C-alpha cells in the first residue's frame, strides 16, 4: 500500500467521506495497479457527486481494467452525458473514444 493510499484510507476512516476523497483514493488504487479496489471508491465518488465528469471517466477506466467492459461502457456513456451537460467537451470527447473502443471490442 502506498503512502498516499494509507493517508486517504485514514481520512476515510476518520469520517471525511466526500467525492474528492473517493476520487483521489480510486485514482491512487488505479495508479497502483489495483483497478478492482479502485472501482468501489469511484462508484462512491459519483454517488456523492453525479456531475463529477472526471470521476465518471476514471470509473470507466477502472471497470475496464478490472475486466468489466460492459459496466465500463455504461459508466462512459453516463459520463459523456454528464460532461456534455456541464460543457466539459474535452472529457466528453475522451470518454467517447474509450466507449467506441469498448463497443468495438464487444462487437457492438
Rosetta blueprint (number, residue, H / E / L):
1 X L
2 X L
3 X H
4 X H
5 X H
6 X H
7 X H
8 X H
9 X H
10 X H
11 X H
12 X H
13 X H
14 X L
15 X L
16 X L
17 X L
18 X L
19 X H
20 X H
21 X H
22 X H
23 X H
24 X H
25 X H
26 X H
27 X H
28 X H
29 X H
30 X H
31 X H
32 X L
33 X L
34 X L
35 X H
36 X H
37 X H
38 X H
39 X H
40 X H
41 X H
42 X H
43 X H
44 X H
45 X H
46 X H
47 X H
48 X H
49 X L
50 X L
51 X L
52 X L
53 X H
54 X H
55 X H
56 X H
57 X H
58 X H
59 X H
60 X H
61 X H
62 X H
63 X H
64 X H
65 X H
66 X L
67 X L
68 X L
69 X H
70 X H
71 X H
72 X H
73 X H
74 X H
75 X H
76 X H
77 X H
78 X H
79 X H
80 X H
81 X H
82 X H
83 X H
84 X H
85 X H
86 X H
87 X L
88 X L
89 X H
90 X H
91 X H
92 X H
93 X H
94 X H
95 X H
96 X H
97 X H
98 X H
99 X H
100 X H
101 X H
102 X H
103 X H
104 X H
105 X H
106 X H
107 X L
108 X L
